[in-house]
Amino acid sequence: MDTTVDDEKVVNAEEALNVARTRHEQGDDAGALKMAEKSLRIRPTDAAQKLTDHIRKFGRASCRERV
């Protein structure tokens, strides 16, 4: 997925979560957290909550531990 996607155009919870995962894997934790939280606002899921919690707890370089 293209990580340069305009955050405002992402309206689907699953799409937002996919962008969050990609950004997290690339080390962009701020961007990943923003999109994971957006996913939660659109439609709360366990997967989005788990990723959000993981980023908040471990921060940078936490993508080495698969969520």
C-alpha positions in Angstrom: 0.0 0.0 0.0 1.2 3.5 -0.8 2.1 5.2 2.5 1.9 8.6 0.9 -1.9 8.3 0.8 -3.7 11.4 2.0 -4.9 10.7 5.5 -8.1 12.7 4.9 -9.1 10.4 2.0 -9.0 7.2 4.1 -12.5 6.6 5.2 -12.6 2.8 5.6 -11.5 1.3 9.0 -9.7 -1.6 7.4 -7.9 0.7 5.0 -6.8 2.9 7.8 -5.5 0.0 9.8 -3.6 -1.3 6.7 -1.9 2.1 6.3 -1.2 2.1 10.1 0.5 -1.3 9.8 2.6 -0.2 6.8 3.7 3.0 8.5 4.6 1.1 11.7 6.7 -1.4 9.7 8.5 1.5 8.1 9.3 3.1 11.5 6.8 5.9 11.2 5.2 5.4 14.6 3.5 8.8 14.8 1.8 8.2 11.4 1.0 4.7 12.4 -0.6 5.8 15.6 -2.6 8.5 13.9 -4.1 6.0 11.4 -4.7 3.3 14.0 -6.6 5.7 16.1 -8.6 6.8 13.0 -9.4 3.2 12.3 -10.7 2.9 15.9 -12.9 6.0 15.5 -14.4 4.6 12.3 -15.0 1.1 13.6 -13.4 -0.2 16.8 -11.7 -3.6 16.3 -9.5 -5.7 18.4 -6.7 -5.5 15.8 -6.7 -1.7 15.7 -6.8 -1.5 19.5 -3.9 -4.0 19.8 -1.8 -2.1 17.3 -2.6 1.2 19.1 -1.7 -0.2 22.5 1.5 -1.7 21.1 2.7 1.6 19.5 1.9 3.5 22.7 3.7 1.0 24.9 6.8 0.3 22.8 7.1 3.2 20.4 10.0 3.4 17.9 11.5 0.2 16.6 8.6 -1.9 18.0 7.8 -3.1 14.5 10.4 -5.8 15.0 8.0 -7.5 17.3 5.1 -8.6 15.1 1.7 -7.4 16.3 
